[in-house]
Amino acid sequence: MTRRLTIVGVALAALAIGLFVLRRPAPAIPTAPVRTEAPRKPARPPPPGTHRERQPEPKMPPFDREGALAAFKAAQGKSPGEAAFRHSVKKFLEFNVNFARAQAQKERLTVAEVEELTFFGHMVMATQRPSIIEEMTGKRLSEDQRTELGGLRVSHNSRFKDHLRKLVAEGASESDRWQAIYQAESDYKEALFKLTGLDAQALDGILAGDLAKSGAPATATYPDQVEPRPYVNQDRPRPAGPGR
Amino acid sequence: MSLRRLCCTVIAILALVTVAPSSASATDYYVEYYRDNLFLGLAYHRVGCLTDWSTIKDGQEYDGFTTYNYCVSGASSNSVPSGEWYDWNYVSGSTLSAAKASLDGFGSQTNWCYDTPGYQDYSNTCSYNIATECNSDCWIRNFSTRQGWEVETASGCWGSPPRSSGSGFTCPDQ
């Protein structure tokens, strides 16, 4: 009887192991180190427990210097907030240089353009916070203005992306693309100022951040660059924009 | 019960447990994540909505540092403005109210960590900065990690959330 039970036990264990192996998900296919395309939404959600592949992400280097403050001071009063904010974007791009290269390749732009567009996108996000705008202007935004503020981002973003992609598709020169970028930045600021009552100085204050809090772009410390910025030399110098 | 019958029963149970394909039931809820690429740069705003995979079930956005209305209850889950679908996870709770309570709980914890009560558009403690821990990418990374599946972001999130712990939970850096 004991022997029969042992045999049955072993058989059951072997069966369970066999079934587990058969059911194990297939080995993951190696993916490219950086993906800029959004994944396609499955028609139906995968069953619970389905293996999901993680995308590689940048790792966090240690803190050790205060470049933003230097950029803020180096601006010598000429848009110091923007200078510090741009510095934070530069650090962000250095840290994510492979992502920047992939994005440039995807959109058939230069990495320098991607850096400027990243500044543009984050500058817009920094101006999408009604509470901060109210603090800077001292005026309360109406519900309609708040809604319209969000609409500004959506409409300018959508229109600009269509326009720049069209220029790329038509083979526009890099210089023409830069002009389109600067024009879009200028158009957004103009619409923002008109809607909210902000002006260039107040915008610069928003970009500098709240100096009373930790991590303001004007006073933040960032890690040393984790790799050099070879793309800066690879890319032709950008043409000067309006007011630069 | 004979030994043979016992064996058959055990095998049947094992087979059911191990092989039966688990499938989503009609009452499953999900958090679906969308990202809005800003101006073709390396900048995104990311947001999570509670859905049943086809329809947004609640108007609460799970995102930080903006008050823009992305999730419209009753709208198609593809209706998120400028939103590219990019990730998802199951939400615990077999009823809508339980699922919402679950996500709201994680949202509250994340709001605590970033000092953004009520999903307000700024932190009371840290200054918005794309290159530190004080931005919407880091907010949603923290939220999604709490919720059970950390979504991809392209942010280093240097530093730590402004608060290190709350009541019964921690705010660790990911």
Chai-1 contact restraints between the chains, C-beta under 6 A:
chainA,res_idxA,chainB,res_idxB,connection_type,confidence,min_distance_angstrom,max_distance_angstrom,comment,restraint_id
A,V8,B,C7,contact,1.0,0.0,6.0,A-B,restraint_1
A,A16,B,L14,contact,1.0,0.0,6.0,A-B,restraint_2
A,L19,B,T18,contact,1.0,0.0,6.0,A-B,restraint_3
A,L19,B,V19,contact,1.0,0.0,6.0,A-B,restraint_4
A,A38,B,E84,contact,1.0,0.0,6.0,A-B,restraint_5
A,A38,B,Y86,contact,1.0,0.0,6.0,A-B,restraint_6
A,P39,B,Y86,contact,1.0,0.0,6.0,A-B,restraint_7
A,K41,B,W85,contact,1.0,0.0,6.0,A-B,restraint_8
A,P45,B,A24,contact,1.0,0.0,6.0,A-B,restraint_9
A,P45,B,W53,contact,1.0,0.0,6.0,A-B,restraint_10
A,P47,B,S22,contact,1.0,0.0,6.0,A-B,restraint_11
A,P47,B,S23,contact,1.0,0.0,6.0,A-B,restraint_12
A,P48,B,S22,contact,1.0,0.0,6.0,A-B,restraint_13
A,Q55,B,E152,contact,1.0,0.0,6.0,A-B,restraint_14
A,P58,B,G156,contact,1.0,0.0,6.0,A-B,restraint_15
A,M60,B,G156,contact,1.0,0.0,6.0,A-B,restraint_16
A,M60,B,W158,contact,1.0,0.0,6.0,A-B,restraint_17
A,S88,B,N129,contact,1.0,0.0,6.0,A-B,restraint_18
A,S88,B,I130,contact,1.0,0.0,6.0,A-B,restraint_19
A,S88,B,A131,contact,1.0,0.0,6.0,A-B,restraint_20
A,K91,B,A131,contact,1.0,0.0,6.0,A-B,restraint_21
A,F92,B,I130,contact,1.0,0.0,6.0,A-B,restraint_22
A,F92,B,A131,contact,1.0,0.0,6.0,A-B,restraint_23
A,F95,B,G156,contact,1.0,0.0,6.0,A-B,restraint_24
A,N96,B,A154,contact,1.0,0.0,6.0,A-B,restraint_25
A,F99,B,L42,contact,1.0,0.0,6.0,A-B,restraint_26
A,F99,B,A154,contact,1.0,0.0,6.0,A-B,restraint_27
A,A100,B,L42,contact,1.0,0.0,6.0,A-B,restraint_28
A,Q103,B,L42,contact,1.0,0.0,6.0,A-B,restraint_29
A,E107,B,L40,contact,1.0,0.0,6.0,A-B,restraint_30
A,V114,B,G41,contact,1.0,0.0,6.0,A-B,restraint_31
A,L117,B,F39,contact,1.0,0.0,6.0,A-B,restraint_32
A,L117,B,L40,contact,1.0,0.0,6.0,A-B,restraint_33
A,L117,B,G41,contact,1.0,0.0,6.0,A-B,restraint_34
A,T118,B,G41,contact,1.0,0.0,6.0,A-B,restraint_35
A,T118,B,L42,contact,1.0,0.0,6.0,A-B,restraint_36
A,T118,B,A43,contact,1.0,0.0,6.0,A-B,restraint_37
A,F120,B,F39,contact,1.0,0.0,6.0,A-B,restraint_38
A,G121,B,L38,contact,1.0,0.0,6.0,A-B,restraint_39
A,G121,B,F39,contact,1.0,0.0,6.0,A-B,restraint_40
A,G121,B,G41,contact,1.0,0.0,6.0,A-B,restraint_41
A,G121,B,A43,contact,1.0,0.0,6.0,A-B,restraint_42
A,H122,B,A43,contact,1.0,0.0,6.0,A-B,restraint_43
A,H122,B,I130,contact,1.0,0.0,6.0,A-B,restraint_44
A,Q128,B,T66,contact,1.0,0.0,6.0,A-B,restraint_45
A,R129,B,D121,contact,1.0,0.0,6.0,A-B,restraint_46
A,R129,B,Y122,contact,1.0,0.0,6.0,A-B,restraint_47
A,S131,B,D121,contact,1.0,0.0,6.0,A-B,restraint_48
A,S131,B,Y122,contact,1.0,0.0,6.0,A-B,restraint_49
A,I132,B,Y122,contact,1.0,0.0,6.0,A-B,restraint_50
A,G150,B,Y68,contact,1.0,0.0,6.0,A-B,restraint_51
A,V154,B,P81,contact,1.0,0.0,6.0,A-B,restraint_52
A,V154,B,S82,contact,1.0,0.0,6.0,A-B,restraint_53
A,N157,B,L38,contact,1.0,0.0,6.0,A-B,restraint_54
A,N157,B,F39,contact,1.0,0.0,6.0,A-B,restraint_55
A,F160,B,F39,contact,1.0,0.0,6.0,A-B,restraint_56
A,K161,B,L40,contact,1.0,0.0,6.0,A-B,restraint_57
A,L164,B,L40,contact,1.0,0.0,6.0,A-B,restraint_58
A,G209,B,S127,contact,1.0,0.0,6.0,A-B,restraint_59
A,D210,B,S127,contact,1.0,0.0,6.0,A-B,restraint_60
A,K213,B,C126,contact,1.0,0.0,6.0,A-B,restraint_61
A,K213,B,S127,contact,1.0,0.0,6.0,A-B,restraint_62
A,S214,B,C126,contact,1.0,0.0,6.0,A-B,restraint_63
A,G215,B,C126,contact,1.0,0.0,6.0,A-B,restraint_64
A,G215,B,S127,contact,1.0,0.0,6.0,A-B,restraint_65
A,G215,B,N129,contact,1.0,0.0,6.0,A-B,restraint_66
A,G215,B,T132,contact,1.0,0.0,6.0,A-B,restraint_67
A,G215,B,C134,contact,1.0,0.0,6.0,A-B,restraint_68
A,A216,B,S127,contact,1.0,0.0,6.0,A-B,restraint_69
A,P217,B,N129,contact,1.0,0.0,6.0,A-B,restraint_70
A,A220,B,N129,contact,1.0,0.0,6.0,A-B,restraint_71
A,A220,B,T132,contact,1.0,0.0,6.0,A-B,restraint_72
A,Y222,B,A131,contact,1.0,0.0,6.0,A-B,restraint_73
